[in-house]
Amino acid sequence: MHIATVALFLTGVVQAHYHFPYLITSAGKDTVKWKHVRQVKNPESNDFVSGGPTSPDIRCYSSGRKAETATVAAGSTLGIGASQGVFHPGPIQFYMAKVPAGVDIANWDGSGNVWFKTYSEKPPSSRLGETQAWASGNKQDFTFTVPRSTPSGDYLVRIEHIALHNTGKPQIYVACGQVRVTGGGSGTPGPLVAFPGVYAANDPGVVFNLYGGGIYRAPGPAVWTG
């Protein structure tokens, strides 16, 4: 194969997927990759979590590289931006997990039943297999509102995109940002779940057949609204 052809092929592979390196707050969107988001293990390949929904990597897929912690007020906008348009059909979801008292967020891995869901993209009413039918289709920036009753403190914020186009072989893209919530309330976020643990390998929200009809329901607990 000609060298130029090989290079073009490899470039296509790299660009075929995406990752989520930019934190978004009411103050704006990061302009530097991995500033407030923990760098994933494969920032060059843009690939998904290879171990699937039961892999420990499903939690944050972190390379271990240190990130900074951004400040966000309860009741304000929080989100994470992708490296390019999210073009595979499937839902965007957000979770948060509060860092235990006395623990440095930089050294906390988010293990255990500590995650609560803050956003879940609703499926389109039709054309499930088409990217443009999903609200996330080809968008790069994804946000939600931090519930006003969220207690103040340090949190990991986790974004996931469950790409459903390859039936039976889900592609799950994950990243975790670091934030400090201020001006919070006295709410009790929940239900609390663990990653891995909350999704099974055969979870219908993970292995759903987009092209076979039926009603899609995203996996995981209900969204906590405060």
SVG drawing of the C-alpha trace seen along z (x, -y; Angstrom):
<svg xmlns="http://www.w3.org/2000/svg" viewBox="-42 -34 47 44">
<polyline fill="none" stroke="black" stroke-width="0.4" points="0.0,0.0 1.3,-3.5 2.6,-5.5 0.2,-8.3 -2.7,-5.9 -1.6,-4.4 -1.3,-7.9 -4.8,-8.8 -6.2,-5.6 -4.7,-6.1 -5.9,-9.7 -9.4,-8.4 -9.2,-5.9 -8.1,-8.7 -10.9,-11.0 -13.5,-8.2 -14.4,-8.7 -14.2,-11.4 -13.3,-12.2 -14.5,-14.8 -11.6,-17.0 -13.3,-20.4 -15.2,-21.3 -18.0,-23.8 -19.3,-26.1 -21.3,-29.4 -17.9,-31.1 -17.3,-29.5 -15.7,-26.5 -12.1,-25.3 -9.8,-26.2 -7.1,-23.8 -7.7,-20.1 -7.7,-18.1 -7.4,-21.2 -10.4,-20.4 -11.1,-17.0 -9.0,-13.9 -7.2,-12.9 -8.4,-9.5 -6.1,-6.6 -6.3,-7.0 -6.4,-10.7 -4.7,-10.1 -7.0,-7.4 -10.3,-9.0 -11.5,-5.4 -14.2,-4.1 -13.8,-2.0 -12.5,1.3 -13.6,3.4 -17.3,2.6 -19.8,1.7 -18.3,4.0 -14.7,2.8 -13.3,0.6 -12.4,-1.9 -16.2,-2.6 -15.9,-4.9 -13.6,-7.6 -11.2,-6.0 -8.5,-8.1 -4.8,-8.0 -3.9,-9.2 -2.7,-12.6 -3.7,-15.3 -6.4,-17.8 -7.3,-21.1 -10.6,-21.7 -13.1,-24.3 -15.7,-26.1 -19.3,-25.9 -22.3,-27.3 -25.3,-25.2 -28.1,-26.0 -25.8,-27.0 -24.7,-25.4 -22.1,-22.5 -21.1,-20.3 -18.3,-18.8 -17.4,-19.4 -16.3,-16.8 -13.3,-17.0 -15.6,-16.8 -19.3,-16.3 -20.8,-13.3 -22.1,-11.5 -23.0,-8.0 -26.7,-7.5 -27.2,-7.0 -27.8,-8.9 -25.6,-11.4 -25.8,-11.0 -24.2,-12.8 -23.4,-11.6 -21.8,-13.3 -20.1,-11.9 -19.2,-13.8 -15.7,-13.4 -15.7,-12.2 -14.8,-14.7 -11.0,-15.0 -10.1,-13.4 -8.2,-15.2 -10.2,-15.1 -7.0,-14.7 -6.4,-11.3 -10.0,-10.0 -11.1,-7.4 -14.9,-7.5 -15.2,-3.9 -18.3,-2.6 -22.0,-3.5 -21.3,-7.3 -22.7,-8.3 -26.0,-10.0 -27.5,-10.8 -28.0,-14.5 -29.0,-14.2 -30.2,-11.6 -30.9,-12.4 -34.3,-11.3 -34.4,-9.1 -36.1,-10.4 -39.6,-9.3 -38.6,-7.8 -35.6,-7.1 -33.5,-5.7 -30.8,-4.5 -30.1,-8.0 -27.6,-10.3 -29.6,-13.4 -32.6,-12.0 -30.9,-12.3 -30.5,-15.7 -26.8,-14.9 -26.4,-14.2 -23.3,-16.0 -23.2,-18.4 -20.0,-19.0 -21.1,-20.7 -23.3,-19.1 -24.6,-20.7 -27.1,-20.3 -28.1,-22.4 -26.6,-21.5 -29.6,-21.1 -29.8,-24.0 -30.0,-21.7 -26.8,-19.9 -24.6,-20.1 -21.4,-22.2 -18.2,-20.3 -15.9,-18.7 -17.3,-16.4 -16.4,-14.3 -18.7,-15.0 -18.9,-12.1 -20.1,-12.3 -20.9,-9.2 -22.1,-8.6 -23.5,-5.2 -23.1,-4.6 -25.6,-2.0 -24.9,-1.7 -23.0,1.6 -25.8,3.8 -24.6,6.1 -21.2,4.3 -21.8,1.0 -19.2,-1.8 -19.2,-3.8 -17.2,-7.0 -16.5,-8.3 -14.6,-11.2 -14.6,-12.8 -14.2,-16.4 -13.3,-17.9 -15.5,-20.6 -16.1,-22.4 -19.8,-23.2 -20.4,-26.4 -23.6,-27.9 -25.2,-24.5 -28.2,-23.2 -29.1,-20.4 -30.4,-17.9 -29.7,-14.2 -28.7,-13.1 -29.7,-9.6 -30.2,-6.8 -26.4,-6.2 -24.8,-3.7 -21.3,-2.3 -19.2,-2.1 -18.7,0.6 -21.8,2.3 -24.8,0.3 -24.7,1.6 -24.7,5.3 -23.1,6.5 -26.5,7.5 -28.3,4.4 -31.1,3.6 -30.1,-0.1 -26.6,0.9 -27.1,3.6 -30.3,2.2 -31.0,2.9 -31.6,-0.5 -32.8,1.0 -35.2,3.5 -37.9,1.2 -39.0,1.0 -38.8,-1.6 -35.4,-2.6 -34.7,-3.3 -31.3,-4.5 -29.6,-2.4 -29.0,-3.5 -31.1,-5.1 -33.6,-8.0 -32.2,-11.5 -31.9,-13.3 -33.4,-16.8 -32.9,-18.0"/>
</svg>
